[in-house]
Amino acid sequence: MTKLLLIDDDNSVRESLKPSLESEGYEVFTAGDAANGLEIFCRENPYIVLTAIRMPDLDGIEVLRKAKAQDPDAQLLVLTVNGKLRLFQVLLRWEVSWDRRGGHGSHKVGFDPIFSW
């Protein structure tokens, strides 16, 4: 079973996505903040990390940097409501998938998305 780590400070996002991901066959670990997410990442070594960008402790970009430094083969995906071009350019360098909430579109970068809204 493929391990997936979901990091989002919004509890409703975690609660709604976890069962859907589990029904697709993923072993899902969740974290409500970046620091806890990085602890789980180090302990569980998930193949996929799905993270929010904006969180109160660390931003998702820092999570991506630390995850890639720990495991260059980790597959990274981003959840965000922010559609700014500069953020997208940063994500391109990290080869992550970008999926904007609300169905406004999806940009695939280096990884096939699990799903899109």
KEBA-937645 format. One record per atom (N, C-alpha, C, O, CB): residue number from 1; atom name; x, z negated, y negated. Coordinates in steps of 0.02 Angstrom, whole numbers, always signed. Each point is the difference from the previous one (the first is absolute). Last residue first. Glycine has a CB too. Example, Ala and Ser with C-alpha at 12.3 -4.5 7.8 and 13.67 -1.06 7.14 Angstrom:
REM KEBA-937645
     n   atom       xx       zz       yy
     2      N     +642     -354     +112
     2     CA      +42       -3      -59
     2      C      -39      -37      -55
     2      O      +25       -8      -55
     2     CB      +34     +116      +87
     1      N      -44     -104     +254
     1     CA      -45       +0      -59
     1      C      +45       +0      -60
     1      O      +52      -33       +1
     1     CB     -147      -29      +58
This chain:
REM KEBA-937645
     n   atom       xx       zz       yy
   117      N     -502     +428     -931
   117     CA      -68      -16      -23
   117      C      -31      +62      -28
   117      O      -57       -2      -23
   117     CB      +89     -116       -1
   116      N     +155     +111     +225
   116     CA       -6       +0      -73
   116      C      -73      -12      -18
   116      O      -46      +14      +38
   116     CB     +145      +65      -50
   115      N      +95     -121     +229
   115     CA      -66      +19      -22
   115      C       +2       +6      -75
   115      O      +48      -23      -32
   115     CB     -105      -33     +131
   114      N     +256      +40      +21
   114     CA      -43      -24      +53
   114      C      -72      +22      -15
   114      O      -36      +22      +45
   114     CB     +112     -122      -22
   113      N     +132     +244     -118
   113     CA      -40      -59      -13
   113      C      -42      -19      +61
   113      O      -22      +44      +38
   113     CB      +18      -13     -159
   112      N     +245      +92     +126
   112     CA      -71      +17       +5
   112      C      -41      -62      -11
   112      O      +10      -50      +35
   112     CB      +14     +144      +44
   111      N     +223      -43     -185
   111     CA      -35      -37      +53
   111      C      -72      +21       +0
   111      O      -31       +7      -52
   111     CB     +110     -105      +42
   110      N      +85     +179     -153
   110     CA      +43      -24      +53
   110      C      -34      -38      +57
   110      O      +34      -25      +44
   110     CB      +49      +19     -131
   109      N     -226      +55     -114
   109     CA      +72       +3      -13
   109      C      +37      -30      +59
   109      O       +6      -61       +4
   109     CB      -25      +55     -129
   108      N     -241      +93      +23
   108     CA      +38      -19      +59
   108      C      +74      +11      -14
   108      O      +21      +54      -21
   108     CB     -117      -25      +97
   107      N     -133      -83     -225
   107     CA      +61      +39       -1
   107      C      +42      -23      +59
   107      O      +19      -58       +4
   107     CB      -22      +74     -130
   106      N     -272      -23      +36
   106     CA      +53      -28      +40
   106      C      +59      +47       -3
   106      O       -8      +61       +2
   106     CB      -74     -119      +75
   105      N     -173       -9     -215
   105     CA      +48      +46      +30
   105      C      +55      -36      +36
   105      O       +6      -62       -3
   105     CB      -31     +142      -85
   104      N     -178     -172      -17
   104     CA      +24      +49      -48
   104      C      +52      +46      +28
   104      O      +19      +48      -34
   104     CB      -44     -129      -54
   103      N     -110     -118     +181
   103     CA      -10      +68      +21
   103      C      +24      +53      -48
   103      O      -22      +58       +5
   103     CB      -72     -100      +56
   102      N     +107     -210      -60
   102     CA      -55      +31      -37
   102      C       -9      +74      +16
   102      O      -42      +33      -31
   102     CB      +61     -116      -58
   101      N     +222      -38     +105
   101     CA      -67      -24      +18
   101      C      -52      +38      -41
   101      O      +13      +25      -54
   101     CB      +33     -140      +82
   100      N     +197     +218      +38
   100     CA      -36      -34      -53
   100      C      -69      -21      +24
   100      O      -36      +40      +30
   100     CB     +100      +25     -116
    99      N     +180      -15     +207
    99     CA      -71      +11       +8
    99      C      -37      -41      -52
    99      O       -1      -61       +2
    99     CB      +14      +83     +122
    98      N     +245      +64      -27
    98     CA      -34      -22      -60
    98      C      -74      +15      +10
    98      O      -18      +58      +11
    98     CB     +120      -39      -85
    97      N     +139      -51     +232
    97     CA      -63      +34      -11
    97      C      -37      -34      -58
    97      O       +3      -60       -8
    97     CB      -10      +93     +130
    96      N     +281      -22     -100
    96     CA      -59      -36      +23
    96      C      -62      +42      -12
    96      O       +1      +46      -40
    96     CB      +56     -157      +17
    95      N     +202     +127      -28
    95     CA      -34      +37      +53
    95      C      -58      -40      +30
    95      O       -2      -14      +60
    95     CB     +109      +71      -35
    94      N      +44     -103     -219
    94     CA       -1      -45      +58
    94      C      -36      +32      +60
    94      O       -6      -32      +52
    94     CB       +8      -65     -130
    93      N      +14     +211     -131
    93     CA      +69      -16      +19
    93      C       +2      -44      +62
    93      O      +48       +4      +39
    93     CB      -14       +6     -159
    92      N     -244      +39      +24
    92     CA      +29      +59      +32
    92      C      +71      -13      +24
    92      O      +20      +21      +54
    92     CB      -92      +52     -126
    91      N      -40     -235      -58
    91     CA      -21       +0      +69
    91      C      +28      +60      +38
    91      O      +17       -6      +59
    91     CB     -120      -55      -92
    90      N     +138      +48     -199
    90     CA      +38      -53      +34
    90      C      -16       -1      +74
    90      O      +44       -6      +42
    90     CB      -44      -63     -148
    89      N     -125     +215      -27
    89     CA      +69      +23       +6
    89      C      +44      -52      +35
    89      O      +43      +18      +40
    89     CB      -58      +50     -144
    88      N     -208     -125      +52
    88     CA       +2      +48      +54
    88      C      +71      +26      +11
    88      O      +21      +10      +57
    88     CB     -140      +23      -83
    87      N      +80     -173     -157
    87     CA       -4      -38      +62
    87      C       +4      +47      +60
    87      O      +34      -15      +49
    87     CB     -103      -73     -106
    86      N      +57     +188     -153
    86     CA      +64      -34       +9
    86      C       +2      -40      +65
    86      O      +49       +1      +36
    86     CB      -37       -7     -161
    85      N     -217     +115      +56
    85     CA      +51      +45      +26
    85      C      +66      -36      +13
    85      O      +32      +14      +50
    85     CB      -88      +80     -110
    84      N     -189     -217      +69
    84     CA      +51      +21      -48
    84      C      +55      +40      +33
    84      O      +23      -16      +55
    84     CB      -49      -84     -124
    83      N     -193      -14     +145
    83     CA      +17      +69      +12
    83      C      +54      +26      -45
    83      O       +4      +61      -12
    83     CB     -118      -45      +51
    82      N       +1     -257      +73
    82     CA      +40      +26      -54
    82      C      +22      +72      +16
    82      O      +34      +11      +50
    82     CB       +6     -127      -79
    81      N     -153      -41     +171
    81     CA      -49      +31      -43
    81      C      +35      +33      -59
    81      O      -33      +30      -43
    81     CB      -55     -114      +77
    80      N     +179      +29     +230
    80     CA       +1      -14      -72
    80      C      -58      +33      -35
    80      O      -27      +50      +24
    80     CB     +151      -58      -19
    79      N      +31      -34     +242
    79     CA      -69       -3      -25
    79      C       +5      -15      -75
    79      O      +33      -48      -20
    79     CB      -80       +9     +133
    78      N     +232     +147      +79
    78     CA      -17      -38      -60
    78      C      -74       +6      -15
    78      O      -30      +53       +5
    78     CB     +145      -33      -50
    77      N      +86       +0     +261
    77     CA      -59      +29      -33
    77      C      -18      -46      -58
    77      O      +14      -60       +1
    77     CB      -55     +114     +107
    76      N     +258       -2      +84
    76     CA      -28      -36      -57
    76      C      -58      +38      -30
    76      O       +3      +60      -10
    76     CB     +108     -110      -12
    75      N      +55      +14     +258
    75     CA      -44      +48      -34
    75      C      -38      -39      -53
    75      O      -32      -50      +15
    75     CB      +22     +124      +89
    74      N     +261     -121      +17
    74     CA      -68      -23      -14
    74      C      -39      +53      -38
    74      O      +27      +32      -46
    74     CB      +13     -152      +45
    73      N     +198     +126      +63
    73     CA      -49      +41      +37
    73      C      -72      -22      -12
    73      O      -46      +33      +24
    73     CB     +134      -14      +61
    72      N     +110     -132     -177
    72     CA       -7      +67      -29
    72      C      -51      +45      +35
    72      O      -23      +49      -29
    72     CB     +141      -59       -5
    71      N      -87     -260       +6
    71     CA      -13      +47      +54
    71      C      -12      +69      -29
    71      O      -55      +16      -21
    71     CB       +6     -107      +93
    70      N     +125      -89     -211
    70     CA       -2      -36      +64
    70      C       -6      +49      +58
    70      O      +33       -9      +52
    70     CB      -84      -90     -109
    69      N      +39     +182     -163
    69     CA      +68      -27      +10
    69      C       +5      -35      +68
    69      O      +52       +4      +33
    69     CB      -39      -19     -158
    68      N     -223      +95      +56
    68     CA      +44      +56      +19
    68      C      +71      -25      +11
    68      O      +35      +27      +43
    68     CB     -107      +52     -109
    67      N      -85     -237      -11
    67     CA      -18      +22      +67
    67      C      +46      +57      +23
    67      O      +24       -1      +57
    67     CB     -144      -33      -77
    66      N     +142      -44     -201
    66     CA      +24      -50      +48
    66      C      -16      +21      +72
    66      O      +41      -11      +44
    66     CB      -56      -78     -132
    65      N      -66     +227      -88
    65     CA      +73       -2       +0
    65      C      +27      -47      +54
    65      O      +45      +18      +38
    65     CB      -46       +6     -161
    64      N     -232      -19      +88
    64     CA      +24      +61      +32
    64      C      +76       +1       +4
    64      O      +29      +18      +52
    64     CB     -130      +43      -93
    63      N       -1     -236      -78
    63     CA      -13       -7      +72
    63      C      +27      +60      +38
    63      O      +32       -7      +52
    63     CB     -136      -61      -77
    62      N     +110      +78     -206
    62     CA      +52      -46      +25
    62      C      -10      -12      +75
    62      O      +49       -5      +37
    62     CB      -41      -49     -151
    61      N     -172     +180       +7
    61     CA      +63      +38       +1
    61      C      +57      -43      +27
    61      O      +40      +23      +39
    61     CB      -80      +46     -138
    60      N     -176     -165      +61
    60     CA       +7      +37      +63
    60      C      +63      +41       +4
    60      O      +26      +11      +55
    60     CB     -147       -8      -50
    59      N     +119     -224     -158
    59     CA      -40      +61       +4
    59      C      +15      +36      +66
    59      O      +50      -14      +33
    59     CB      -52      +23     -159
    58      N       +1     -281      +89
    58     CA      +45      +59       -4
    58      C      -44      +61       +0
    58      O      -55       -1      +26
    58     CB     +151      -59      +33
    57      N     -219     -137     -101
    57     CA      +69      -25       +8
    57      C      +52      +56       -7
    57      O      +38       -1      -48
    57     CB      -82      -88     +122
    56      N     -201     +130      -96
    56     CA      +23      -51      -47
    56      C      +74      -20       +7
    56      O      +32      -16      -50
    56     CB     -147      -24      +49
    55      N      +26     +291      +56
    55     CA      -15      -66      +28
    55      C      +32      -53      -45
    55      O      +46      +16      -38
    55     CB      -51      +30     +156
    54      N      -32     +240      -88
    54     CA       -3      -55      -48
    54      C      -23      -64      +34
    54      O      -56       -5      +25
    54     CB      +32      +86     -116
    53      N      +52     +111     +228
    53     CA      +55       +4      -49
    53      C       +0      -61      -45
    53      O      +51      -32       -9
    53     CB      -57     +157      +12
    52      N      -79     -116     +260
    52     CA      -24      +11      -68
    52      C      +61       +5      -45
    52      O      +53      -27      +16
    52     CB     -164      -35       +6
    51      N     +131     +124     +243
    51     CA       +3      -51      -52
    51      C      -33      +22      -65
    51      O       -1      +59      -17
    51     CB     +106      -99      +68
    50      N      -39      +83     +228
    50     CA      -50      +24      -47
    50      C       -6      -54      -53
    50      O      -23      -55      +14
    50     CB      -41     +122      +75
    49      N     +241       +8     +122
    49     CA      -16      -49      -52
    49      C      -47      +34      -49
    49      O      +15      +53      -27
    49     CB      +98     -112      +39
    48      N      -14      +94     +261
    48     CA      -36      +24      -59
    48      C      -12      -57      -48
    48      O      -20      -55      +20
    48     CB      -35     +146      +48
    47      N     +172     -130     +133
    47     CA      +20      +69      -11
    47      C      -30      +28      -64
    47      O      +30      +43      -33
    47     CB      -22      -28     +157
    46      N      +55     -282      -80
    46     CA      -52      +51      +10
    46      C      +27      +70      -14
    46      O      +45      +10      -41
    46     CB     -132      -94      +11
    45      N     +187     -162      +65
    45     CA      +29      +67       +0
    45      C      -53      +55      +13
    45      O       +6      +38      +48
    45     CB     +101      -88       -9
    44      N     -111     -208      -55
    44     CA      -38      +42      +47
    44      C      +27      +72       +6
    44      O      -15      +35      +48
    44     CB      -84     -104      -75
    43      N     +199     -104     -120
    43     CA      -15      -33      +64
    43      C      -29      +49      +51
    43      O      +19       -2      +59
    43     CB      -38     -105     -121
    42      N      +66     +177     -164
    42     CA      +63      -21      +33
    42      C      -12      -28      +70
    42      O      +39      +11      +45
    42     CB       +9      -35     -158
    41      N     -237      +78      -19
    41     CA      +38      +61      +15
    41      C      +64      -17      +38
    41      O      +16      +32      +51
    41     CB      -63      +24     -153
    40      N      -83     -231      +16
    40     CA      -31      +28      +60
    40      C      +38      +63      +21
    40      O      +11      +11      +60
    40     CB     -124      -57      -93
    39      N     +179      -50     -168
    39     CA      +16      -47      +55
    39      C      -27      +28      +66
    39      O      +34       +0      +51
    39     CB      -38      -98     -131
    38      N      -51     +213     -115
    38     CA      +69      +12      +19
    38      C      +23      -47      +56
    38      O      +39      +19      +42
    38     CB      -16      +20     -159
    37      N     -240      -68      +27
    37     CA       +5      +64      +35
    37      C      +71      +15      +22
    37      O      +10      +24      +56
    37     CB     -105      +16     -123
    36      N      +53     -227      -68
    36     CA      -23      -12      +68
    36      C       +5      +64      +41
    36      O      +18       -2      +59
    36     CB      -96      -89     -101
    35      N     +129     +114     -183
    35     CA      +49      -44      +31
    35      C      -19      -15      +73
    35      O      +43       +4      +44
    35     CB      -19      -56     -156
    34      N     -174     +181      -26
    34     CA      +61      +36      +21
    34      C      +49      -45      +36
    34      O      +29      +21      +51
    34     CB      -45      +55     -148
    33      N     -247     -132     +109
    33     CA      +48       +9      -53
    33      C      +64      +31      +28
    33      O      +10       +2      +61
    33     CB      -58     -100     -125
    32      N     -142      +52     +201
    32     CA      -34       -1      -64
    32      C      +47       +5      -60
    32      O      -23       +3      -57
    32     CB      -64      -69     +110
    31      N      +90     +157     +219
    31     CA      +30      -47      -48
    31      C      -35       +8      -67
    31      O      -17      +55      -20
    31     CB     +130      -51      +80
    30      N     -133      +70     +229
    30     CA      -20       +3      -70
    30      C      +36      -53      -41
    30      O      +19      -53      +26
    30     CB     -131      +98       +7
    29      N     +120     +115     +213
    29     CA      +20      -63      -31
    29      C      -19       +6      -73
    29      O       +8      +54      -30
    29     CB      +88      -76     +112
    28      N     -167     +163     +159
    28     CA       +2       -9      -73
    28      C      +19      -71      -19
    28      O      -29      -48      +24
    28     CB      -58     +137      -35
    27      N      +97     +111     +211
    27     CA       +5      -73       -2
    27      C      +13      -17      -73
    27      O      +53      +14      -27
    27     CB       -8      -25     +148
    26      N     -176     +239      -32
    26     CA      +58      -33      -31
    26      C       -3      -75       +9
    26      O      -54      -30       +0
    26     CB      +61     +122      -84
    25      N     -175      +84     +150
    25     CA      +52      -17      +48
    25      C      +62      -32      -29
    25      O      +50       -7      +36
    25     CB      -93      +99      +29
    24      N     -178      -27     -162
    24     CA      +41      +61      +11
    24      C      +59      -14      +45
    24      O      +39      +45      +15
    24     CB      -74       -3     -127
    23      N     -109     -216      +41
    23     CA      -40      +45      +43
    23      C      +35      +66      +13
    23      O      -17      +35      +48
    23     CB      -86      -88      -95
    22      N     +202     -103     -100
    22     CA       +2      -25      +69
    22      C      -39      +45      +47
    22      O      +20      +11      +57
    22     CB       -7     -127     -101
    21      N      -23     +162     -186
    21     CA      +66      +16      +26
    21      C       +7      -23      +73
    21      O      +30      +35      +41
    21     CB      +18      -43     -157
    20      N     -244      -50       +2
    20     CA       +3      +73       +8
    20      C      +66      +21      +30
    20      O       +2      +43      +44
    20     CB      -77      -30     -142
    19      N      +43     -242      +42
    19     CA      -38      +21      +60
    19      C       +2      +75      +12
    19      O       +2      +23      +57
    19     CB      -76     -121      -76
    18      N     +189      +17     -178
    18     CA      +28      -25      +63
    18      C      -41      +21      +61
    18      O      +29      +27      +47
    18     CB      +17     -124     -111
    17      N     -111     +142     -171
    17     CA      +44      +47      +34
    17      C      +24      -23      +68
    17      O       +9      +40      +46
    17     CB      +27       -4     -158
    16      N     -179     -172      -30
    16     CA      -35      +62      +17
    16      C      +45      +49      +39
    16      O      -24      +36      +43
    16     CB      -47      -52     -144
    15      N     +154     -196      +21
    15     CA      -54      -12      +47
    15      C      -35      +64      +21
    15      O      -24       +5      +57
    15     CB      +10     -117     -107
    14      N     +185     +121     -117
    14     CA      +28      -19      +65
    14      C      -55       -8      +53
    14      O       +7      +24      +56
    14     CB      +88      -82     -115
    13      N     -164      +98     -160
    13     CA      +35      +59      +26
    13      C      +28      -15      +69
    13      O      -10      +38      +47
    13     CB      +39       -1     -165
    12      N     -126     -213       -1
    12     CA      -52      +46      +25
    12      C      +31      +64      +27
    12      O      -27      +30      +47
    12     CB      -54      -78     -130
    11      N     +220     -117      -21
    11     CA      -23      -21      +66
    11      C      -52      +49      +28
    11      O       +0      +13      +61
    11     CB      +22     -131      -93
    10      N     +179     +161     -144
    10     CA      -73       +1       +1
    10      C      -25      -13      +71
    10      O       +7      +42      +44
    10     CB       -9      +40     -142
     9      N     +233      -57      +43
     9     CA      -23      -64      -26
     9      C      -76       -4       -3
     9      O      -28      -53      -14
     9     CB     +133      +45      -52
     8      N      +60     +146     +241
     8     CA      -43      +10      -59
     8      C      -25      -67      -22
     8      O      -20      -41      +41
     8     CB      -15     +156       -3
     7      N     +177      +18     +175
     7     CA      +14      -48      -54
     7      C      -43      +17      -60
     7      O       +7      +54      -29
     7     CB     +112      -72      +69
     6      N      -84      +71     +242
     6     CA      -42      +14      -58
     6      C      +11      -55      -52
     6      O      -14      -58      +13
     6     CB      -72     +118      +59
     5      N     +214      +49     +163
     5     CA       -5      -55      -48
     5      C      -38      +22      -61
     5      O      +19      +49      -33
     5     CB      +90      -97      +75
     4      N      -80     +124     +234
     4     CA      -13      +21      -69
     4      C       -7      -63      -42
     4      O      -35      -47      +19
     4     CB      -22     +154      +18
     3      N     +142      -12     +230
     3     CA      -10      -55      -48
     3      C       -7      +29      -70
     3      O      +37      +44      -20
     3     CB      +28     -124      +93
     2      N     -122     +191     +179
     2     CA      +40       +5      -61
     2      C      -18      -56      -48
     2      O      -59      -13      -14
     2     CB      +65     +137      +28
     1      N      -15     -117     +263
     1     CA      -43       +0      -59
     1      C      +45       +0      -62
     1      O      +47      -40       -5
     1     CB     -140      -22      +67
